[in-house]
């Protein structure tokens, strides 16, 4: 499995367990995000990209789809654990202002808890 899902009361954590977010991984990631987004149990989503060192356009597309799904349903999506290459890719693609990012899971959880208050 290329990712691991932790489900909590009001959020889920989707952690990628691969170093590449590319056309081989993106379709499965999209499917999992759709399942999580359509789950009535989960409000918010943290996508942990700590192990990801490379992403291509299909990987970015999966993340953008997640962003749209969660934004359109007034829920929070946070990307955490971004490696420098992924952060630069978001910046070059001018997507760094679109996503909420955090250095780690603790920061992502703190952000989610602040938005719930």
TANORUR-V698833 format. One record per pair of residues at least 4 apart in sequence whose ideal C-beta (glycine too) atoms are under 8 Angstrom apart, sorted by sequence separation. I is the first residue (numbers start at 1). J is the second residue. If there is no record, write none. Layout:
i,j
I,J
I,J
//
This chain:
i,j
8,12
20,24
21,25
22,26
23,27
25,29
26,30
27,31
28,32
29,33
30,34
31,35
32,36
33,37
34,38
35,39
55,59
56,60
57,61
58,62
59,63
60,64
61,65
62,66
63,67
64,68
65,69
66,70
67,71
68,72
69,73
71,75
82,86
83,87
84,88
85,89
86,90
87,91
88,92
89,93
91,95
95,99
102,106
103,107
104,108
105,109
106,110
107,111
108,112
109,113
110,114
111,115
112,116
113,117
7,12
8,13
16,21
20,25
21,26
37,42
55,60
70,75
82,87
90,95
91,96
96,101
102,107
6,12
36,42
70,76
71,77
90,96
102,108
5,12
6,13
18,25
52,59
70,77
5,13
21,29
37,45
55,63
82,90
102,110
5,14
6,15
16,25
36,45
87,96
90,99
102,111
4,14
5,15
67,77
3,14
4,15
66,77
90,101
100,111
3,15
33,45
3,16
4,17
16,29
2,16
3,17
87,101
2,17
3,18
14,29
1,17
2,18
47,63
63,79
14,32
14,33
47,66
82,101
79,99
45,66
79,100
80,101
82,103
14,36
77,99
78,100
79,101
80,102
81,103
2,25
77,100
78,101
79,102
80,103
81,104
12,36
76,100
78,102
80,104
81,105
3,28
45,70
80,105
2,28
3,29
44,70
2,29
5,32
12,39
80,107
21,49
80,108
3,32
33,62
37,66
60,89
79,108
12,42
29,59
45,75
47,77
49,79
50,80
51,81
52,82
53,83
55,85
60,90
78,108
5,36
11,42
14,45
16,47
21,52
27,58
30,61
44,75
45,76
46,77
47,78
49,80
50,81
52,83
54,85
55,86
64,95
67,98
10,42
11,43
12,44
13,45
14,46
15,47
16,48
19,51
20,52
22,54
26,58
30,62
33,65
37,69
43,75
44,76
45,77
46,78
47,79
48,80
49,81
53,85
63,95
67,99
10,43
11,44
12,45
13,46
14,47
15,48
16,49
18,51
19,52
20,53
21,54
22,55
23,56
26,59
29,62
33,66
37,70
43,76
44,77
45,78
46,79
47,80
48,81
49,82
50,83
53,86
60,93
78,111
7,41
10,44
11,45
12,46
14,48
17,51
18,52
19,53
20,54
21,55
22,56
25,59
44,78
46,80
49,83
52,86
55,89
64,98
78,112
7,42
11,46
13,48
15,50
16,51
19,54
20,55
21,56
23,58
26,61
30,65
34,69
60,95
76,111
15,51
16,52
22,58
23,59
26,62
33,69
37,73
63,99
76,112
22,59
49,86
21,59
37,75
20,59
76,115
21,62
21,63
50,104
48,105
46,105
48,108
46,108
46,109
11,76
21,86
46,112
44,112
44,115
13,105
11,109
11,112
10,112
10,116
//
